Amino acid sequence: MSTTTNQANLKAFSAVDLLSRYHTILLDAFGVITNTEGAIPGAIEFIDHLNASHTPYFILTNGASKLPKSMSAFFKKRGLNIPEQNIITSGSLLKSYFDHLDASEKYPLRALVIGTPESSEYAKLAGATIAPPQAPPEEIDAILICDEDDKNFIPTIDHALSTMIYRLEHNLPLKLVLSNPDTYYPRGENYYGITSGAIAAILESIIRERYHGLITNILPPSFVNLGKPQSMIFIEAFRRLGLDPMLASDKQKVVMVGDQLKTDILGANNFGIDSALVGTGVGKLDLSQELSRKLTPTHILPHGLKLSLNR
């Protein structure tokens, strides 16, 4: 049995088809409805239709740089009228992650946060205390990578690396949490930027290199990913929708629209809901490309979210 699928064998869907087939629409943000240049063609009309028709929908974004209120304002400036209650960010999952730690691990976490001031707000809302920028490693219990837009980017990364090494070599516990596992994102047409996942990958790579081949009890750690493709963000969407993630009949009502195969599509497929790939972001609709089944979308949307192909 083949474990790959050719995109040419997938049936092309339209935004209208999605609306007629599914009860609930889950949408990625960057690359699907917007990029740094503004709203992606078709997105404004699509969101307006969802609002007017009272179709349940959520924006599921691997973002932790803006709180939902700020993100809603960000979208509104681009003509996208998305209420904050319709936005689920990976940053908002920090509280759930901390709440589910073992009782022995729920000491007051002092966190070094890589990201924006609102990234630190996510950490505070989750119950963490924010460590000062130059806090000694002994006073840091967690490193939270939320966003690449840190005003002290290089010094903060250096401090995070130094803290990881110190606490590893002194056998001190350290939580490593990555709110946004995306390594890059679309900034515009054929133009990309790195994001939080790339920072985590750099730090993990350095730690592996430092201890590779050494006879030591140190096991290089990895960051815990909270965003897509992990299931936590989909579980939160189902909770807000009043749907049961264990019921196949509920899962059949929902589709995830995304632009990244390894986060949006993989996450949806693993969670057991249908997925639709657009070509307006990172993922390109290369119909000759062979994909593993886990990375194969249920549908492809050649025209993105455009409701009318005449626009």
N, C-alpha and C positions, 0 to 999 in steps of 0.2 A: 504493500500500500504506500502510495506516495505521501511524503510528509511536506511537500511544497505545493504551492498554488500559483498559477500564472495570473497576474492581474487582468489579462485580456479575457479570462474566463469569468470575471465578475460582471454582474449586471450593473450598468450605470444607473444611478438613481438621481432624482432631482430633489430640491428642497421641498417641493410640493408633495412628492412621493413620501418623504419623511413625515410630513404633517398628517397625511392621510393614513399612514400605517401605525404610527406610534402615539401613545398617550402622553409621554413625557420626553422632552429633549434635554440632553446634557451637552453642554458646549464648552470646549476649551476656549481660552481667551485669545492669546497672541498667536497669530497665524490662522485663526478661524474667523474671528469677528473684528480684530484690529491688529495693527502693527505700529511701529513708531511713526509712520507717515499719516496715520488716521484710520478711519473705519474701512474695512475691506469691502469692495463692491458687493452689494446685496445684503450686507449684514444689518444695516439700519432698517430696511424694509422688513427683513425677517424678524428682528426683535420687536418691531412695532406690531407685526402680525401676531406674534406670541402673546404680547400684552393685550391686544384688542380681543383676541379669541379666548383669553384666559387659559391658554395652554400651559400646563405646568412645565417649568424649565429652570435649570440652574446653570450658572457658569462655574465650571470646575477648573480652577487654575492652580498650577504649581507655582504659586507666588506667595511671598511672605514679606514683600516690601511695603505694601499698602494694606491698611485695614479695609474691610468691606465698604465702609462709608466713604473713604477716600477713593477707593476703586470705582465706586458708583459715580462719584463726581468726575473722575478721570474719563469714564466711558461717556458720560453726559456731554462733555466738551467735544466729543467726537460724534455726537448725534445719536448715541446709543442709550436709550432710556431704560436702564437696568437697575431696579431697586436693590439696595444693599442686602436685603433678605434673600435675594436670588443669587447671591455670590457666595461660593464656598471656596476658601483659599486653603492651601496646604499649611499656611501659618496658623490658621485657626485650629488645626489638628494637634498643636503642641499640648494644649490642655488635656485632651483625651489621652495622649501618650503619657504625660506625667501622671495622670490619674490612675493609669493602669500599671504603673510600676509596682514591684513588690514592696510590701510595707517597709522592709529593711533598706530600700533605696529611696524612700520618700523623705530623706532629710532635706532641709531647706537648700535647694540647689542654687549655687552661685554661678551664673552663666556668663561666659564671654560670648557676646553676640556679634556676628559678622553680618552687617546689613544696615538698614536705614533706622532712623529713630522709631518708626512705626514697627519695624521688626522687633525692636526692644519692647514695644508695647505688647506684642503678641506673647513674648516671654513672660512679661509681668502678669498678663491675664492668665497665663498657665500656672502661675504661682512661683516663678523663679525670681531670684534677686539678681539684678544686673551688676556684674563685676566691673569695677572701674577699668578704663583702658589699659593701665599698666599694673593691674593687680598681680601679685606674685602667683606662680603656679600653685602654691599651697592653698590659695584662696579661691581657686576655680574648680568647680565640680562638673561643669558641663560646657561644651563648645557647641553653639547653635549656629549653623550656617543657614542664613535666611535669604541673603541677596548679595549680589556683587557690587551694588551701589553703596559702598561704605566710604565715607569721606576720608577715612584714614586707612585705605585699603591695604597697602603694603605693610605698614607697621602692625596692623591688626592680624594679618596673615602670619607675619613673623612671630607675633606673640602667641598665636594659636599653635603654631608648629613647636615653638619652644615649650609651651605648656604640655603638649602631648608627649614630647620626649621626656620631660622632667617627671611627669606623673607615671609614665610607663616604667621608667628606670627606678622610681622610688616605690613601685608597687601600690600606687594610689588609684582609687577608682576614678573614672572619668566618663561621663556620658557624651557621646558624639552623635549629634542629631542634625540631619539634613532636611530642611523643610521643602526645598525645591531641588529634586534630583535631575532636572533638565541640565544638560551640559552646554547647550547653546539654544538660541532662539532667533526668529527672523526679525531683523531691524527694518528691513525694507526689501525691495525687489533685488534678489541675488546678493543680499548683504546680511551678514549674521553677526551675532555677538555672543560672547561666553556668558554663562550664568553660574548659579551656585554649585551645581553638580560638578562643574569643571574644577572649582576650588577644592571640593572634597576629594576629587580624583587626584589632584596634585599633592595634597597633604598625605593621602593614603599611599601614594606612590613613593614619596620621600621616606615615610616610615618603613615601608617594605624594603626599600633599598638600604636603609641604615642597618637593618637587622638581618638581611638576607645572608644565609650561610653561616651565621654566628651560632655558636652553641650557647643558648640562652633560654631562660624560661619565659621570655617576653613573646607574647603572641600579638603581632600587629593587628590593631583593631580596625573595624570598618564603621562608617557612619550608618546610622539607622535612617532609612528613607521614609518620609511621611507622605509624600505626594504620589501621583500616578507614576508608575503602574501599580503601586501598592493599593490594597483594597480599602484602606481606611476612609479615603475621601468618597468612595462610592457608597460605603456603608452609611456615612453621614448623610449623603443625598437621599438614600432610601429612608433613613430615620425621619428626615424632614418631610418627605413625601407621604409618610405613613404606610410605606410598602415593606414587605417582608423579604429580606435578601435570601431567605431559604426557600421561597416559593418560586418555582419556575414560571407560574402564571403571572406573577408580579414582574419578574425580570423581562418577560416578553413584551411588556408595555413600554420599555425604556430603550433608548438608543444614545450612544455617545458619539459626538461629532468631534473629530480632532484632526490635527495636521502631522502628528508625530507617531510613527509606527511603534516605537519602543516605550512610549509612555501612554498616550491616549488609547491607541488600538490594542496594545498588549494588555493594558490595565482592564479595559472593557471586556476583552475576550476571556481573560483569566477570571474575572468576576462573574462572567456568564451572561452578559447582556450584549446586544447587537452593537456594531460599531460602523462608523462611516468616515471615510478618509477624504479630506479636501486637499487640493494641490496648491493652496494659497499661502502655505507656510513652509515649514521644514520639509515635510514629506512631499515628494513629487509623484504625480500619477504616471509612472513609467509602466506602460502596459506590457512591456516585454520582461519585466522584472519577476524573477521567481521569489516567492516569499514562503517562509515557514508558516505552518497553519496558525500558530499563535500570533503571528504578525499580520495575518491576512484579515483585512476588514470585511465585514458583512456586505457593505456597499461602498462604491466609490461615487463621489460627487464631482463630476467634471466641471460643473458650473458653480461650485461652491454653494453658498446660501441664497443665490439669486432665485427669487420667486417667478420672475419673468425673464425669459432669455432674450427679450427684445431690448432690455435696458443695458 
